[in-house]
Amino acid sequence: MHDIADLERRGVPGVFVASEVFVDAAQIQGEALGFQPERLFVEHPIQDRTDAEMAEIADKAVDQLIAKLTGN
């Protein structure tokens, strides 16, 4: 979250990406920082996924990520 806040201050759009178990933590940290970036949450868990499973998760998320980055 700190990295995205820094990027946004520099005029570079960013999106916070994490697995869905971190929804509440992201909200709390954003409130503490006074910054609510665009967010994208993917399936949990990520740990111990195969390459094929990770590619599937990424394929599902990429269009949403691009939309959030571009504001479309």
Distance bins in CASP14 RR format, pairs under 12 A and 6 or more apart:
PFRMAT RR
TARGET T0000
AUTHOR 0000-0000-0000
RMODE 2
METHOD distances of the structure
MODEL  1
1 7 0 0 0 0 0 1 0 0 0 0 0
1 8 0 0 0 0 0 1 0 0 0 0 0
1 14 0 0 0 0 0 1 0 0 0 0 0
1 15 0 0 0 0 0 1 0 0 0 0 0
1 16 1 0 1 0 0 0 0 0 0 0 0
1 17 0 0 0 0 0 1 0 0 0 0 0
1 18 0 0 0 0 1 0 0 0 0 0 0
1 22 0 0 0 0 0 1 0 0 0 0 0
1 25 0 0 0 0 1 0 0 0 0 0 0
1 26 1 0 0 1 0 0 0 0 0 0 0
1 27 0 0 0 0 0 1 0 0 0 0 0
1 28 0 0 0 0 0 1 0 0 0 0 0
1 29 1 0 1 0 0 0 0 0 0 0 0
1 30 1 0 0 1 0 0 0 0 0 0 0
1 31 0 0 0 0 0 1 0 0 0 0 0
1 32 0 0 0 0 1 0 0 0 0 0 0
1 33 1 0 0 1 0 0 0 0 0 0 0
1 34 0 0 0 0 0 1 0 0 0 0 0
1 35 1 0 0 1 0 0 0 0 0 0 0
1 36 0 0 0 0 1 0 0 0 0 0 0
1 37 1 0 0 1 0 0 0 0 0 0 0
1 38 0 0 0 0 0 1 0 0 0 0 0
1 39 0 0 0 0 1 0 0 0 0 0 0
2 8 0 0 0 0 0 1 0 0 0 0 0
2 9 0 0 0 0 0 1 0 0 0 0 0
2 16 0 0 0 0 0 1 0 0 0 0 0
2 29 0 0 0 0 1 0 0 0 0 0 0
2 30 0 0 0 0 1 0 0 0 0 0 0
2 32 0 0 0 0 0 1 0 0 0 0 0
2 33 1 0 0 1 0 0 0 0 0 0 0
2 34 0 0 0 0 0 1 0 0 0 0 0
2 35 0 0 0 0 1 0 0 0 0 0 0
2 37 0 0 0 0 0 1 0 0 0 0 0
3 9 0 0 0 0 0 1 0 0 0 0 0
3 10 0 0 0 0 0 1 0 0 0 0 0
3 12 0 0 0 0 0 1 0 0 0 0 0
3 14 0 0 0 0 1 0 0 0 0 0 0
3 15 0 0 0 0 0 1 0 0 0 0 0
3 16 0 0 0 0 1 0 0 0 0 0 0
3 17 0 0 0 0 0 1 0 0 0 0 0
3 33 0 0 0 0 0 1 0 0 0 0 0
3 35 0 0 0 0 0 1 0 0 0 0 0
3 37 0 0 0 0 1 0 0 0 0 0 0
4 10 0 0 0 0 0 1 0 0 0 0 0
4 11 0 0 0 0 0 1 0 0 0 0 0
4 12 0 0 0 0 1 0 0 0 0 0 0
4 13 0 0 0 0 1 0 0 0 0 0 0
4 14 1 0 1 0 0 0 0 0 0 0 0
4 15 1 0 0 1 0 0 0 0 0 0 0
4 16 1 0 1 0 0 0 0 0 0 0 0
4 17 0 0 0 0 1 0 0 0 0 0 0
4 18 0 0 0 0 0 1 0 0 0 0 0
4 26 0 0 0 0 0 1 0 0 0 0 0
4 29 0 0 0 0 0 1 0 0 0 0 0
4 30 0 0 0 0 1 0 0 0 0 0 0
4 33 0 0 0 0 1 0 0 0 0 0 0
4 35 1 0 0 1 0 0 0 0 0 0 0
4 36 0 0 0 0 0 1 0 0 0 0 0
4 37 1 0 1 0 0 0 0 0 0 0 0
4 38 0 0 0 0 1 0 0 0 0 0 0
4 39 0 0 0 0 1 0 0 0 0 0 0
4 40 0 0 0 0 0 1 0 0 0 0 0
4 68 0 0 0 0 0 1 0 0 0 0 0
4 69 0 0 0 0 0 1 0 0 0 0 0
5 11 0 0 0 0 0 1 0 0 0 0 0
5 12 0 0 0 0 0 1 0 0 0 0 0
5 14 0 0 0 0 1 0 0 0 0 0 0
5 16 0 0 0 0 1 0 0 0 0 0 0
5 29 0 0 0 0 0 1 0 0 0 0 0
5 30 0 0 0 0 1 0 0 0 0 0 0
5 32 0 0 0 0 0 1 0 0 0 0 0
5 33 1 0 1 0 0 0 0 0 0 0 0
5 34 0 0 0 0 1 0 0 0 0 0 0
5 35 1 0 1 0 0 0 0 0 0 0 0
5 36 0 0 0 0 1 0 0 0 0 0 0
5 37 1 0 0 1 0 0 0 0 0 0 0
5 38 0 0 0 0 0 1 0 0 0 0 0
6 12 0 0 0 0 1 0 0 0 0 0 0
6 14 0 0 0 0 0 1 0 0 0 0 0
6 33 0 0 0 0 0 1 0 0 0 0 0
6 35 0 0 0 0 0 1 0 0 0 0 0
6 37 0 0 0 0 0 1 0 0 0 0 0
7 13 1 0 0 1 0 0 0 0 0 0 0
7 14 1 0 1 0 0 0 0 0 0 0 0
7 15 0 0 0 0 1 0 0 0 0 0 0
7 16 0 0 0 0 0 1 0 0 0 0 0
7 35 0 0 0 0 0 1 0 0 0 0 0
7 37 0 0 0 0 1 0 0 0 0 0 0
7 38 0 0 0 0 0 1 0 0 0 0 0
7 69 0 0 0 0 0 1 0 0 0 0 0
8 14 1 0 0 1 0 0 0 0 0 0 0
8 15 0 0 0 0 0 1 0 0 0 0 0
8 16 0 0 0 0 0 1 0 0 0 0 0
8 33 0 0 0 0 0 1 0 0 0 0 0
8 34 0 0 0 0 0 1 0 0 0 0 0
8 35 1 0 0 1 0 0 0 0 0 0 0
8 36 0 0 0 0 0 1 0 0 0 0 0
8 37 1 0 0 1 0 0 0 0 0 0 0
8 38 0 0 0 0 1 0 0 0 0 0 0
8 69 0 0 0 0 0 1 0 0 0 0 0
9 33 0 0 0 0 0 1 0 0 0 0 0
9 35 0 0 0 0 1 0 0 0 0 0 0
9 37 0 0 0 0 0 1 0 0 0 0 0
12 37 0 0 0 0 0 1 0 0 0 0 0
12 69 0 0 0 0 1 0 0 0 0 0 0
13 37 0 0 0 0 1 0 0 0 0 0 0
13 38 1 0 0 1 0 0 0 0 0 0 0
13 65 0 0 0 0 0 1 0 0 0 0 0
13 66 0 0 0 0 0 1 0 0 0 0 0
13 67 0 0 0 0 0 1 0 0 0 0 0
13 68 0 0 0 0 1 0 0 0 0 0 0
13 69 1 0 1 0 0 0 0 0 0 0 0
13 70 1 0 0 1 0 0 0 0 0 0 0
13 71 0 0 0 0 1 0 0 0 0 0 0
13 72 0 0 0 0 0 1 0 0 0 0 0
14 35 0 0 0 0 0 1 0 0 0 0 0
14 37 1 0 0 1 0 0 0 0 0 0 0
14 38 1 0 0 1 0 0 0 0 0 0 0
14 39 0 0 0 0 0 1 0 0 0 0 0
14 40 0 0 0 0 0 1 0 0 0 0 0
14 65 0 0 0 0 1 0 0 0 0 0 0
14 66 0 0 0 0 0 1 0 0 0 0 0
14 68 0 0 0 0 1 0 0 0 0 0 0
14 69 1 0 0 1 0 0 0 0 0 0 0
14 70 0 0 0 0 0 1 0 0 0 0 0
14 71 0 0 0 0 0 1 0 0 0 0 0
15 26 0 0 0 0 0 1 0 0 0 0 0
15 36 0 0 0 0 0 1 0 0 0 0 0
15 37 1 0 0 1 0 0 0 0 0 0 0
15 38 1 0 1 0 0 0 0 0 0 0 0
15 39 1 0 0 1 0 0 0 0 0 0 0
15 40 1 0 1 0 0 0 0 0 0 0 0
15 41 0 0 0 0 0 1 0 0 0 0 0
15 42 0 0 0 0 0 1 0 0 0 0 0
15 61 0 0 0 0 1 0 0 0 0 0 0
15 62 0 0 0 0 0 1 0 0 0 0 0
15 64 0 0 0 0 1 0 0 0 0 0 0
15 65 1 0 1 0 0 0 0 0 0 0 0
15 66 0 0 0 0 1 0 0 0 0 0 0
15 67 0 0 0 0 1 0 0 0 0 0 0
15 68 1 0 1 0 0 0 0 0 0 0 0
15 69 1 0 1 0 0 0 0 0 0 0 0
15 70 0 0 0 0 0 1 0 0 0 0 0
15 71 0 0 0 0 0 1 0 0 0 0 0
16 22 0 0 0 0 1 0 0 0 0 0 0
16 23 0 0 0 0 0 1 0 0 0 0 0
16 25 0 0 0 0 0 1 0 0 0 0 0
16 26 1 0 0 1 0 0 0 0 0 0 0
16 27 0 0 0 0 0 1 0 0 0 0 0
16 29 0 0 0 0 1 0 0 0 0 0 0
16 30 0 0 0 0 1 0 0 0 0 0 0
16 33 0 0 0 0 0 1 0 0 0 0 0
16 35 0 0 0 0 1 0 0 0 0 0 0
16 36 0 0 0 0 1 0 0 0 0 0 0
16 37 1 0 1 0 0 0 0 0 0 0 0
16 38 1 0 0 1 0 0 0 0 0 0 0
16 39 1 0 1 0 0 0 0 0 0 0 0
16 40 1 0 0 1 0 0 0 0 0 0 0
16 41 0 0 0 0 1 0 0 0 0 0 0
16 42 0 0 0 0 0 1 0 0 0 0 0
16 65 0 0 0 0 0 1 0 0 0 0 0
16 68 0 0 0 0 1 0 0 0 0 0 0
16 69 0 0 0 0 0 1 0 0 0 0 0
17 26 0 0 0 0 0 1 0 0 0 0 0
17 37 0 0 0 0 0 1 0 0 0 0 0
17 38 0 0 0 0 1 0 0 0 0 0 0
17 39 1 0 0 1 0 0 0 0 0 0 0
17 40 1 0 1 0 0 0 0 0 0 0 0
17 41 1 0 0 1 0 0 0 0 0 0 0
17 42 1 0 0 1 0 0 0 0 0 0 0
17 43 0 0 0 0 0 1 0 0 0 0 0
17 46 0 0 0 0 0 1 0 0 0 0 0
17 57 0 0 0 0 0 1 0 0 0 0 0
17 58 0 0 0 0 1 0 0 0 0 0 0
17 61 1 0 0 1 0 0 0 0 0 0 0
17 62 0 0 0 0 0 1 0 0 0 0 0
17 64 0 0 0 0 1 0 0 0 0 0 0
17 65 1 0 0 1 0 0 0 0 0 0 0
17 68 0 0 0 0 1 0 0 0 0 0 0
17 69 0 0 0 0 0 1 0 0 0 0 0
18 24 0 0 0 0 0 1 0 0 0 0 0
18 25 0 0 0 0 1 0 0 0 0 0 0
18 26 1 0 0 1 0 0 0 0 0 0 0
18 27 0 0 0 0 0 1 0 0 0 0 0
18 29 0 0 0 0 0 1 0 0 0 0 0
18 37 0 0 0 0 0 1 0 0 0 0 0
18 39 1 0 0 1 0 0 0 0 0 0 0
18 40 0 0 0 0 1 0 0 0 0 0 0
18 41 1 0 1 0 0 0 0 0 0 0 0
18 42 1 0 0 1 0 0 0 0 0 0 0
18 43 0 0 0 0 0 1 0 0 0 0 0
18 44 0 0 0 0 1 0 0 0 0 0 0
18 45 0 0 0 0 0 1 0 0 0 0 0
18 46 0 0 0 0 1 0 0 0 0 0 0
18 61 0 0 0 0 0 1 0 0 0 0 0
19 25 0 0 0 0 0 1 0 0 0 0 0
19 26 0 0 0 0 0 1 0 0 0 0 0
19 39 0 0 0 0 0 1 0 0 0 0 0
19 40 0 0 0 0 0 1 0 0 0 0 0
19 41 1 0 0 1 0 0 0 0 0 0 0
19 42 1 0 1 0 0 0 0 0 0 0 0
19 43 1 0 0 1 0 0 0 0 0 0 0
19 44 1 1 0 0 0 0 0 0 0 0 0
19 45 1 0 0 1 0 0 0 0 0 0 0
19 46 1 0 1 0 0 0 0 0 0 0 0
19 47 0 0 0 0 1 0 0 0 0 0 0
19 49 0 0 0 0 0 1 0 0 0 0 0
19 54 0 0 0 0 0 1 0 0 0 0 0
19 57 0 0 0 0 1 0 0 0 0 0 0
19 61 0 0 0 0 0 1 0 0 0 0 0
20 26 0 0 0 0 0 1 0 0 0 0 0
20 39 0 0 0 0 0 1 0 0 0 0 0
20 40 0 0 0 0 1 0 0 0 0 0 0
20 41 1 0 1 0 0 0 0 0 0 0 0
20 42 1 0 0 1 0 0 0 0 0 0 0
20 43 1 0 0 1 0 0 0 0 0 0 0
20 44 1 0 1 0 0 0 0 0 0 0 0
20 45 0 0 0 0 1 0 0 0 0 0 0
20 46 0 0 0 0 0 1 0 0 0 0 0
20 57 0 0 0 0 0 1 0 0 0 0 0
20 61 0 0 0 0 0 1 0 0 0 0 0
21 41 0 0 0 0 1 0 0 0 0 0 0
21 42 0 0 0 0 0 1 0 0 0 0 0
21 43 0 0 0 0 1 0 0 0 0 0 0
21 44 1 0 1 0 0 0 0 0 0 0 0
21 45 1 0 0 1 0 0 0 0 0 0 0
21 46 0 0 0 0 1 0 0 0 0 0 0
21 47 0 0 0 0 0 1 0 0 0 0 0
22 28 0 0 0 0 1 0 0 0 0 0 0
22 29 0 0 0 0 1 0 0 0 0 0 0
22 30 0 0 0 0 0 1 0 0 0 0 0
22 39 0 0 0 0 1 0 0 0 0 0 0
22 40 0 0 0 0 0 1 0 0 0 0 0
22 41 1 0 0 1 0 0 0 0 0 0 0
22 42 0 0 0 0 0 1 0 0 0 0 0
22 44 0 0 0 0 1 0 0 0 0 0 0
22 45 0 0 0 0 0 1 0 0 0 0 0
22 46 0 0 0 0 0 1 0 0 0 0 0
23 29 0 0 0 0 0 1 0 0 0 0 0
23 30 0 0 0 0 0 1 0 0 0 0 0
23 39 0 0 0 0 1 0 0 0 0 0 0
23 40 0 0 0 0 0 1 0 0 0 0 0
23 41 1 0 1 0 0 0 0 0 0 0 0
23 42 0 0 0 0 0 1 0 0 0 0 0
23 44 0 0 0 0 1 0 0 0 0 0 0
24 30 0 0 0 0 0 1 0 0 0 0 0
24 31 0 0 0 0 0 1 0 0 0 0 0
24 39 0 0 0 0 0 1 0 0 0 0 0
24 41 0 0 0 0 0 1 0 0 0 0 0
25 31 0 0 0 0 0 1 0 0 0 0 0
25 32 0 0 0 0 0 1 0 0 0 0 0
25 39 0 0 0 0 0 1 0 0 0 0 0
25 41 0 0 0 0 0 1 0 0 0 0 0
26 32 0 0 0 0 0 1 0 0 0 0 0
26 33 0 0 0 0 0 1 0 0 0 0 0
26 35 0 0 0 0 0 1 0 0 0 0 0
26 36 0 0 0 0 1 0 0 0 0 0 0
26 37 0 0 0 0 1 0 0 0 0 0 0
26 38 0 0 0 0 0 1 0 0 0 0 0
26 39 1 0 1 0 0 0 0 0 0 0 0
26 40 0 0 0 0 0 1 0 0 0 0 0
26 41 1 0 0 1 0 0 0 0 0 0 0
27 33 0 0 0 0 0 1 0 0 0 0 0
27 34 0 0 0 0 0 1 0 0 0 0 0
27 35 0 0 0 0 0 1 0 0 0 0 0
27 36 0 0 0 0 1 0 0 0 0 0 0
27 37 0 0 0 0 0 1 0 0 0 0 0
27 39 0 0 0 0 1 0 0 0 0 0 0
27 41 0 0 0 0 0 1 0 0 0 0 0
28 34 0 0 0 0 0 1 0 0 0 0 0
28 36 0 0 0 0 0 1 0 0 0 0 0
29 35 0 0 0 0 1 0 0 0 0 0 0
29 36 0 0 0 0 1 0 0 0 0 0 0
29 37 0 0 0 0 0 1 0 0 0 0 0
29 39 0 0 0 0 0 1 0 0 0 0 0
30 36 1 0 1 0 0 0 0 0 0 0 0
30 37 1 0 0 1 0 0 0 0 0 0 0
30 39 0 0 0 0 1 0 0 0 0 0 0
37 68 0 0 0 0 1 0 0 0 0 0 0
37 69 0 0 0 0 0 1 0 0 0 0 0
38 64 0 0 0 0 1 0 0 0 0 0 0
38 65 0 0 0 0 1 0 0 0 0 0 0
38 66 0 0 0 0 0 1 0 0 0 0 0
38 67 0 0 0 0 1 0 0 0 0 0 0
38 68 1 0 1 0 0 0 0 0 0 0 0
38 69 1 0 0 1 0 0 0 0 0 0 0
38 70 0 0 0 0 0 1 0 0 0 0 0
38 71 0 0 0 0 1 0 0 0 0 0 0
38 72 0 0 0 0 0 1 0 0 0 0 0
39 61 0 0 0 0 0 1 0 0 0 0 0
39 64 0 0 0 0 0 1 0 0 0 0 0
39 65 0 0 0 0 0 1 0 0 0 0 0
39 68 1 0 0 1 0 0 0 0 0 0 0
39 69 0 0 0 0 0 1 0 0 0 0 0
40 57 0 0 0 0 0 1 0 0 0 0 0
40 58 0 0 0 0 0 1 0 0 0 0 0
40 60 0 0 0 0 0 1 0 0 0 0 0
40 61 1 0 0 1 0 0 0 0 0 0 0
40 62 0 0 0 0 1 0 0 0 0 0 0
40 63 0 0 0 0 0 1 0 0 0 0 0
40 64 1 0 1 0 0 0 0 0 0 0 0
40 65 1 0 1 0 0 0 0 0 0 0 0
40 66 0 0 0 0 0 1 0 0 0 0 0
40 67 0 0 0 0 1 0 0 0 0 0 0
40 68 1 0 0 1 0 0 0 0 0 0 0
40 69 0 0 0 0 1 0 0 0 0 0 0
41 57 0 0 0 0 0 1 0 0 0 0 0
41 60 0 0 0 0 0 1 0 0 0 0 0
41 61 0 0 0 0 1 0 0 0 0 0 0
41 64 0 0 0 0 1 0 0 0 0 0 0
41 65 0 0 0 0 0 1 0 0 0 0 0
41 68 0 0 0 0 0 1 0 0 0 0 0
42 49 0 0 0 0 0 1 0 0 0 0 0
42 53 0 0 0 0 0 1 0 0 0 0 0
42 54 0 0 0 0 1 0 0 0 0 0 0
42 56 0 0 0 0 0 1 0 0 0 0 0
42 57 1 0 1 0 0 0 0 0 0 0 0
42 58 0 0 0 0 1 0 0 0 0 0 0
42 59 0 0 0 0 0 1 0 0 0 0 0
42 60 1 0 0 1 0 0 0 0 0 0 0
42 61 1 0 1 0 0 0 0 0 0 0 0
42 62 0 0 0 0 0 1 0 0 0 0 0
42 64 0 0 0 0 1 0 0 0 0 0 0
42 65 0 0 0 0 1 0 0 0 0 0 0
43 49 0 0 0 0 1 0 0 0 0 0 0
43 53 0 0 0 0 1 0 0 0 0 0 0
43 54 0 0 0 0 0 1 0 0 0 0 0
43 56 0 0 0 0 1 0 0 0 0 0 0
43 57 1 0 1 0 0 0 0 0 0 0 0
43 58 0 0 0 0 0 1 0 0 0 0 0
43 59 0 0 0 0 0 1 0 0 0 0 0
43 60 1 0 0 1 0 0 0 0 0 0 0
43 61 0 0 0 0 1 0 0 0 0 0 0
44 57 0 0 0 0 1 0 0 0 0 0 0
45 53 0 0 0 0 0 1 0 0 0 0 0
45 54 0 0 0 0 0 1 0 0 0 0 0
45 57 0 0 0 0 0 1 0 0 0 0 0
46 53 0 0 0 0 1 0 0 0 0 0 0
46 54 1 0 0 1 0 0 0 0 0 0 0
46 56 0 0 0 0 0 1 0 0 0 0 0
46 57 1 0 0 1 0 0 0 0 0 0 0
46 58 0 0 0 0 0 1 0 0 0 0 0
46 61 0 0 0 0 0 1 0 0 0 0 0
47 53 0 0 0 0 0 1 0 0 0 0 0
47 54 0 0 0 0 0 1 0 0 0 0 0
48 54 0 0 0 0 0 1 0 0 0 0 0
49 55 0 0 0 0 1 0 0 0 0 0 0
49 56 0 0 0 0 1 0 0 0 0 0 0
49 57 1 0 0 1 0 0 0 0 0 0 0
49 58 0 0 0 0 0 1 0 0 0 0 0
50 56 0 0 0 0 1 0 0 0 0 0 0
50 57 0 0 0 0 0 1 0 0 0 0 0
51 57 0 0 0 0 0 1 0 0 0 0 0
51 58 0 0 0 0 0 1 0 0 0 0 0
52 58 0 0 0 0 0 1 0 0 0 0 0
52 59 0 0 0 0 0 1 0 0 0 0 0
53 59 0 0 0 0 0 1 0 0 0 0 0
53 60 0 0 0 0 0 1 0 0 0 0 0
54 60 0 0 0 0 0 1 0 0 0 0 0
54 61 0 0 0 0 0 1 0 0 0 0 0
55 61 0 0 0 0 0 1 0 0 0 0 0
55 62 0 0 0 0 0 1 0 0 0 0 0
56 62 0 0 0 0 0 1 0 0 0 0 0
57 64 0 0 0 0 0 1 0 0 0 0 0
57 65 0 0 0 0 0 1 0 0 0 0 0
58 64 0 0 0 0 0 1 0 0 0 0 0
58 65 0 0 0 0 1 0 0 0 0 0 0
58 66 0 0 0 0 0 1 0 0 0 0 0
59 65 0 0 0 0 0 1 0 0 0 0 0
61 67 0 0 0 0 0 1 0 0 0 0 0
61 68 0 0 0 0 1 0 0 0 0 0 0
61 69 0 0 0 0 0 1 0 0 0 0 0
62 68 0 0 0 0 0 1 0 0 0 0 0
62 69 0 0 0 0 0 1 0 0 0 0 0
63 69 0 0 0 0 0 1 0 0 0 0 0
63 70 0 0 0 0 0 1 0 0 0 0 0
63 72 0 0 0 0 1 0 0 0 0 0 0
64 70 0 0 0 0 0 1 0 0 0 0 0
64 71 0 0 0 0 0 1 0 0 0 0 0
64 72 0 0 0 0 0 1 0 0 0 0 0
65 71 0 0 0 0 0 1 0 0 0 0 0
65 72 0 0 0 0 0 1 0 0 0 0 0
66 72 1 0 0 1 0 0 0 0 0 0 0
END
